Amino acid sequence: MKGIEFALFPNGWGQNDAAWNFAGYNFATAAKKDRGEAWMTFPLQCVVIKHPEAGYIMYDVGCGAREEIDRRPEEHRLINPVMIKRDEYVDQRLMQLGLCVNDISTIIISHCHWDHIGGLEFFKGTPAIKHIYVGKEEFSFALVASHKSSKGYSDALYYKKNLDVDGAEFNLIEEDIELFPDVKLILFEGHSPCVIGLMLHLENSTYIFPSDAVTAEICYKEPIVRPGTIYDSLGFDRTLKRLRKLEKEYDANIIFHHDPWNFPNYRTMEWIR
């Protein structure tokens, strides 16, 4: 569609054992018993879309305030620390593009893990906080995981504070939809109960953002390295098959969310049309 543009912007970096993201990556062997580079640094990202009819749309909102300091329990930060500066949070990134949080009309949350949904708090009191889209199965699972204990979190990467944001109204998606003309939401299995993938049909090209459903190219191209954090391994296989079909059908470009190898080649902080 003529007039659709998007900008990809980084929200700092996460770190963890490589096996969290890529099971089987850099396995030790009989010839190389020392596993070597077990600790990995990977990008965190969001997407803002400019749409001629719907205005500005966010796809994911990144981390919540003080994520690198004390937003999560210390034992979680030891496993998944974050390196993020104040000017890398979603509100500041929007300002660097000449926008502000009040310019956003709609928010799409790919899934409810902390590094994708935490930034909702920056949108309190804005029009977008009333127009959040998330997968129904994902939202239900996240509510149970985060609210079943007085701690307000679970080891499954869900936190109560990220869901109980003042004024937030969630629209629950149960099937693939075209949310706005040439902005399509695709429900993927595997990584979590439901990951909303994004497909944008620009004037002369198509882009697919599978989010953590397929987090990096090494999880996609043969021979694949399977993801480490996974809810449904058979669902992941179905997602691979579906994503490959969509890529071929639309001759699409795929942007992988946490891909440390491809990230340096992505165009960030500029409008792509």
C-alpha positions as CSV (number, residue, x, y, z in Angstrom):
1,M,0.0,0.0,0.0
2,K,1.3,3.4,-0.9
3,G,2.1,5.5,2.1
4,I,3.0,2.7,4.6
5,E,6.4,3.1,6.1
6,F,8.1,1.6,9.1
7,A,11.1,2.3,11.3
8,L,13.0,-0.3,13.3
9,F,14.6,0.9,16.4
10,P,16.8,-0.9,19.0
11,N,15.9,-0.9,22.7
12,G,19.2,-1.9,24.1
13,W,20.7,-5.4,24.4
14,G,19.8,-8.5,26.4
15,Q,22.3,-11.1,27.6
16,N,22.0,-14.7,28.7
17,D,23.4,-18.2,28.1
18,A,23.1,-18.9,24.4
19,A,21.1,-22.1,25.2
20,W,18.2,-19.9,26.3
21,N,17.8,-18.6,22.7
22,F,19.4,-21.3,20.6
23,A,19.4,-24.9,21.9
24,G,22.3,-26.7,20.4
25,Y,24.2,-23.6,19.4
26,N,27.9,-24.1,20.1
27,F,27.4,-27.6,21.7
28,A,30.5,-29.2,23.1
29,T,31.7,-32.3,21.2
30,A,34.1,-35.1,21.8
31,A,36.7,-33.1,19.8
32,K,35.8,-29.8,21.6
33,K,34.8,-30.5,25.1
34,D,35.0,-26.9,26.2
35,R,31.8,-25.3,25.1
36,G,33.4,-21.9,24.6
37,E,31.2,-18.8,24.0
38,A,28.3,-19.7,26.2
39,W,27.3,-16.1,27.1
40,M,25.5,-14.2,24.4
41,T,24.5,-10.6,23.7
42,F,21.5,-10.1,21.5
43,P,19.4,-7.1,20.3
44,L,16.1,-5.9,21.6
45,Q,13.9,-4.1,19.1
46,C,10.5,-2.4,18.4
47,V,8.8,-1.3,15.2
48,V,6.8,1.9,14.6
49,I,4.6,1.9,11.5
50,K,3.3,5.0,9.7
51,H,-0.1,4.2,8.1
52,P,-2.0,6.6,5.8
53,E,-5.3,5.7,7.4
54,A,-4.5,4.4,10.9
55,G,-1.8,6.9,11.9
56,Y,1.2,5.6,13.8
57,I,1.2,2.0,15.1
58,M,3.6,0.4,17.5
59,Y,4.6,-3.3,17.1
60,D,5.9,-4.2,20.6
61,V,7.0,-1.5,23.1
62,G,10.2,-3.0,24.6
63,C,11.3,-2.9,28.2
64,G,9.8,-1.1,31.1
65,A,11.5,1.7,33.0
66,R,14.6,0.7,35.0
67,E,14.7,-2.7,33.4
68,E,18.4,-2.7,33.6
69,I,18.4,-1.9,37.3
70,D,15.6,-3.2,39.5
71,R,12.4,-3.8,37.6
72,R,12.8,-7.6,37.8
73,P,14.0,-9.7,40.7
74,E,17.8,-10.0,41.0
75,E,17.8,-13.7,40.3
76,H,16.0,-13.0,37.0
77,R,18.4,-10.2,36.1
78,L,21.4,-12.5,36.7
79,I,20.0,-14.9,34.1
80,N,18.7,-12.2,31.6
81,P,20.5,-8.9,32.3
82,V,19.7,-5.9,30.1
83,M,22.0,-3.2,28.8
84,I,19.8,-0.2,27.9
85,K,20.3,3.5,28.2
86,R,17.5,6.0,29.0
87,D,17.5,7.2,25.4
88,E,16.9,3.7,24.1
89,Y,13.5,3.2,25.7
90,V,10.5,3.5,23.5
91,D,9.4,7.0,24.5
92,Q,12.8,8.4,23.7
93,R,13.2,6.4,20.5
94,L,10.0,7.9,19.2
95,M,11.2,11.4,20.0
96,Q,14.4,10.7,18.0
97,L,12.1,10.1,15.0
98,G,10.2,13.3,15.6
99,L,7.3,11.6,17.4
100,C,6.0,11.2,20.9
101,V,3.9,8.6,22.7
102,N,0.7,10.6,22.2
103,D,1.2,10.3,18.4
104,I,0.6,6.5,18.6
105,S,-2.9,5.3,17.8
106,T,-2.6,1.6,18.3
107,I,-0.2,-0.9,20.0
108,I,0.3,-4.5,18.9
109,I,2.0,-6.8,21.4
110,S,3.6,-9.8,19.8
111,H,3.5,-11.7,23.1
112,C,3.6,-10.8,26.8
113,H,7.2,-11.6,27.7
114,W,8.8,-8.7,29.7
115,D,11.0,-7.4,26.9
116,H,8.1,-6.9,24.5
117,I,5.4,-5.6,26.7
118,G,7.1,-3.7,29.6
119,G,7.1,-0.4,27.8
120,L,3.3,-0.1,28.0
121,E,3.8,2.1,31.0
122,F,5.2,4.8,28.9
123,F,1.8,5.1,27.1
124,K,-0.4,5.7,30.2
125,G,-2.9,8.4,29.5
126,T,-2.4,8.2,25.7
127,P,-4.8,7.3,23.0
128,A,-2.9,4.1,22.3
129,I,-3.4,2.6,25.8
130,K,-7.1,2.1,24.9
131,H,-6.2,0.2,21.7
132,I,-3.8,-2.7,22.5
133,Y,-3.9,-5.9,20.5
134,V,-2.6,-9.2,21.9
135,G,-3.4,-12.9,21.3
136,K,-6.2,-14.2,23.4
137,E,-4.4,-17.5,24.3
138,E,-1.2,-15.6,25.1
139,F,-3.0,-13.1,27.3
140,S,-4.9,-15.7,29.2
141,F,-1.7,-17.7,29.9
142,A,0.2,-14.6,30.9
143,L,-2.5,-13.6,33.4
144,V,-2.5,-17.0,35.1
145,A,1.3,-17.2,35.2
146,S,1.7,-13.6,36.6
147,H,-1.2,-13.5,39.0
148,K,-1.3,-16.9,40.6
149,S,1.3,-16.0,43.2
150,S,1.6,-12.9,45.4
151,K,5.1,-12.4,44.0
152,G,3.5,-11.1,40.8
153,Y,5.7,-13.0,38.4
154,S,6.6,-16.4,37.2
155,D,9.7,-18.0,35.8
156,A,7.9,-18.1,32.5
157,L,8.9,-14.5,31.7
158,Y,5.5,-12.9,32.6
159,Y,5.1,-10.1,35.2
160,K,1.9,-8.8,36.7
161,K,3.1,-5.1,36.5
162,N,3.4,-5.4,32.7
163,L,-0.3,-6.5,32.4
164,D,-1.9,-4.3,35.1
165,V,-1.1,-0.9,33.5
166,D,-3.5,1.9,34.4
167,G,-6.0,2.5,31.6
168,A,-4.9,-0.4,29.5
169,E,-7.6,-2.0,27.3
170,F,-6.7,-5.2,25.5
171,N,-8.3,-6.4,22.3
172,L,-7.9,-10.2,22.2
173,I,-7.1,-11.8,18.8
174,E,-8.1,-15.4,18.1
175,E,-7.3,-15.6,14.4
176,D,-5.3,-14.0,11.7
177,I,-6.7,-10.6,10.8
178,E,-6.0,-7.6,8.6
179,L,-6.0,-5.0,11.3
180,F,-5.7,-2.1,8.8
181,P,-5.3,-2.2,5.1
182,D,-2.1,-4.1,4.3
183,V,-1.2,-4.5,8.0
184,K,-1.8,-8.2,8.8
185,L,-1.5,-10.0,12.1
186,I,-0.5,-13.7,11.9
187,L,-0.8,-16.0,14.9
188,F,2.2,-18.2,15.3
189,E,2.8,-21.2,17.6
190,G,5.8,-22.5,19.4
191,H,7.7,-19.9,21.4
192,S,4.7,-19.1,23.7
193,P,1.0,-20.0,23.5
194,C,0.5,-17.3,20.8
195,V,3.0,-14.9,19.1
196,I,1.5,-12.3,16.8
197,G,3.6,-11.9,13.8
198,L,3.3,-8.8,11.6
199,M,3.2,-8.6,7.9
200,L,3.4,-5.2,6.1
201,H,2.7,-4.8,2.4
202,L,4.6,-1.6,1.5
203,E,4.2,0.0,-1.9
204,N,6.8,-2.2,-3.6
205,S,7.8,-4.8,-1.0
206,T,6.6,-7.0,1.8
207,Y,8.1,-7.4,5.2
208,I,7.4,-10.1,7.8
209,F,8.3,-9.7,11.5
210,P,7.8,-13.1,13.2
211,S,9.0,-11.7,16.6
212,D,10.2,-14.5,18.9
213,A,8.2,-17.2,17.0
214,V,11.4,-17.5,14.9
215,T,13.9,-15.3,16.7
216,A,16.9,-15.5,14.4
217,E,17.9,-16.8,11.0
218,I,19.8,-19.8,12.4
219,C,16.4,-21.0,13.7
220,Y,14.9,-20.7,10.2
221,K,17.4,-21.7,7.6
222,E,18.6,-25.3,7.2
223,P,20.1,-26.9,9.2
224,I,18.1,-25.2,11.9
225,V,19.2,-24.5,15.4
226,R,16.1,-24.9,17.6
227,P,15.1,-22.2,20.0
228,G,16.0,-22.8,23.6
229,T,12.9,-21.1,25.2
230,I,10.0,-22.9,23.7
231,Y,6.4,-23.6,24.8
232,D,5.4,-26.1,22.0
233,S,8.1,-27.7,19.9
234,L,5.6,-29.2,17.4
235,G,4.0,-25.8,17.1
236,F,7.4,-24.3,16.3
237,D,7.7,-26.8,13.4
238,R,4.3,-25.7,12.1
239,T,5.4,-22.0,12.4
240,L,8.5,-22.7,10.4
241,K,6.5,-24.3,7.6
242,R,4.0,-21.5,7.6
243,L,6.6,-18.7,7.6
244,R,8.5,-20.3,4.7
245,K,5.3,-20.5,2.7
246,L,4.5,-16.8,3.4
247,E,8.0,-15.8,2.5
248,K,7.8,-17.6,-0.8
249,E,4.2,-16.4,-1.6
250,Y,5.0,-12.7,-1.1
251,D,8.7,-12.7,-1.9
252,A,8.9,-11.2,1.6
253,N,11.8,-9.8,3.6
254,I,12.0,-11.2,7.1
255,I,13.3,-9.2,10.1
256,F,14.3,-11.4,13.0
257,H,13.9,-9.9,16.4
258,H,16.8,-11.2,18.5
259,D,19.3,-12.0,15.7
260,P,22.8,-10.9,16.8
261,W,24.3,-11.9,13.5
262,N,21.9,-10.1,11.1
263,F,21.2,-7.1,13.3
264,P,24.2,-5.1,12.2
265,N,22.8,-5.2,8.6
266,Y,19.4,-4.0,9.5
267,R,18.5,-0.4,8.8
268,T,17.5,1.2,12.1
269,M,16.2,4.6,13.1
270,E,15.1,5.5,9.6
271,W,11.9,5.2,7.7
272,I,11.7,2.4,5.2
273,R,9.1,2.6,2.5
